[in-house]
Amino acid sequence: MRLLLTSDTHVPARAKGLPRELLAAVDEADAVIHAGDWTDEPTLDLLESRCRRLIGVYGNNDGPPLRRRLPEVARARLAGLRFGVVHETGAATGRERRCAERFPDLDVLVFGHSHIPWDSTAPGGLRLLNPGSPTDRRRQPSCTFMTLTVSDGALHDVTLHRLPPRDRPARR
């Protein structure tokens, strides 16, 4: 099973639309996970229309319309692994311990908020993944998203994709 992980798209404040590289990866994915801060409903509508399966949550910048459509925490079993999705996990210091305590029933937790890519494993085995942001690099060298495969109850080929600088208009 091929997964695409993204978060913090912040359309239209940070970009007019999603980068074409991300949309191409959406089309290849069996499931897309979005860890919040969409900021507009058309982006949710777009991904719902293009994805085979979309698992998403709302973030701190998402208003009432998105909060009505999305949960704060989402859970899904994908190819034998128990996934969870949440926008915020708090400070980096102590993150693994806090998340392992909060989500003892998960194998993988996808989160966003910081726009900083993250890949770590908590004591006990919980894998924590933050794909960064495809539209707002903040203090990072580039905008990012992640892809991975899941088979036989394990993650494989976890890849952080770094997007080129936007010297061309983003497309929807």
DASUL-V400374 format. One record per residue. PSI is psi in degrees with one decimal (none if undefined). OMEGA is omega as a letter, one per 40 degrees, with the letter a starting at -180 (none if undefined). NEAR is the number of other ideal C-beta (glycine too) atoms within 10 Angstrom. Layout:
psi | omega | near
PSI | OMEGA | NEAR
PSI | OMEGA | NEAR
//
This chain:
psi | omega | near
127.3 | i | 15
128.4 | i | 17
146.0 | i | 26
130.7 | i | 25
132.1 | i | 31
166.0 | i | 29
166.9 | i | 32
52.2 | i | 28
-30.8 | i | 31
42.3 | i | 20
133.9 | e | 22
7.1 | a | 15
-39.7 | a | 13
-17.0 | i | 20
154.4 | i | 21
-23.0 | a | 13
-178.6 | a | 18
142.9 | i | 22
145.3 | a | 22
-31.1 | i | 14
-38.7 | i | 15
-44.4 | a | 24
-36.1 | i | 17
-40.7 | i | 11
-34.0 | i | 22
-44.1 | a | 19
-24.6 | a | 12
-15.9 | a | 10
146.4 | i | 21
-27.8 | i | 15
147.1 | i | 19
132.6 | i | 24
125.8 | i | 29
120.4 | a | 30
34.5 | i | 30
171.6 | a | 27
58.4 | i | 27
-48.9 | a | 28
-13.9 | i | 20
146.7 | a | 17
-33.5 | i | 14
-30.4 | i | 12
-40.9 | i | 22
-45.5 | i | 22
-43.0 | a | 11
-49.2 | a | 19
-38.7 | i | 21
-36.7 | a | 12
-24.0 | a | 8
-23.0 | a | 14
146.3 | i | 19
-40.6 | i | 13
132.0 | i | 13
129.6 | i | 19
116.5 | a | 22
161.9 | i | 26
165.2 | i | 27
157.4 | i | 25
-179.8 | a | 26
-21.9 | i | 10
3.6 | a | 15
126.8 | a | 21
-175.2 | a | 12
-41.4 | a | 8
-41.8 | i | 12
-36.3 | i | 21
-27.5 | i | 13
-28.0 | a | 9
-18.7 | a | 15
149.4 | i | 21
166.4 | i | 13
-36.2 | i | 13
134.2 | i | 13
149.8 | i | 20
144.6 | i | 14
144.5 | i | 14
121.8 | a | 9
116.6 | i | 18
41.6 | i | 17
-1.4 | i | 12
145.6 | i | 19
110.0 | a | 16
146.6 | i | 23
153.0 | i | 22
133.2 | i | 27
153.6 | a | 22
-55.7 | a | 24
140.8 | i | 15
3.4 | a | 22
-167.2 | a | 13
152.9 | i | 8
-39.9 | i | 12
123.1 | i | 8
5.2 | a | 10
-47.1 | a | 19
-47.1 | a | 19
-48.5 | a | 13
-45.8 | a | 14
-38.2 | i | 22
-37.3 | i | 18
-39.3 | a | 11
-31.3 | a | 15
62.1 | a | 20
-14.9 | a | 9
9.7 | a | 8
156.4 | i | 21
-34.0 | a | 19
134.5 | i | 25
121.5 | i | 25
130.8 | a | 28
170.1 | a | 25
-135.6 | i | 29
-49.8 | a | 20
-20.1 | a | 21
12.0 | a | 23
118.5 | i | 16
145.2 | a | 20
136.8 | i | 18
107.5 | a | 14
168.4 | i | 13
127.6 | i | 12
157.4 | i | 18
135.2 | a | 8
-13.4 | i | 10
-4.5 | i | 10
123.4 | i | 23
129.8 | a | 20
125.5 | a | 20
128.2 | i | 24
119.4 | a | 27
0.6 | a | 28
-150.6 | a | 28
135.8 | i | 28
-4.6 | a | 28
-14.4 | a | 28
99.9 | a | 17
-11.1 | a | 19
-119.6 | a | 12
13.2 | a | 7
159.3 | i | 15
-23.9 | a | 8
164.2 | i | 14
150.7 | a | 25
163.4 | i | 23
170.7 | a | 28
150.4 | i | 23
157.2 | i | 18
168.3 | i | 22
151.7 | i | 15
126.7 | i | 21
148.9 | i | 13
37.3 | i | 8
25.3 | i | 11
152.8 | i | 11
142.6 | i | 17
153.7 | i | 10
44.1 | i | 10
117.1 | a | 15
127.6 | i | 11
120.6 | i | 18
122.4 | i | 21
124.1 | a | 14
147.7 | i | 19
157.9 | i | 10
147.9 | a | 9
91.6 | i | 14
10.0 | i | 5
155.9 | a | 9
138.9 | i | 9
151.3 | a | 19
155.9 | i | 11
none | none | 13
//
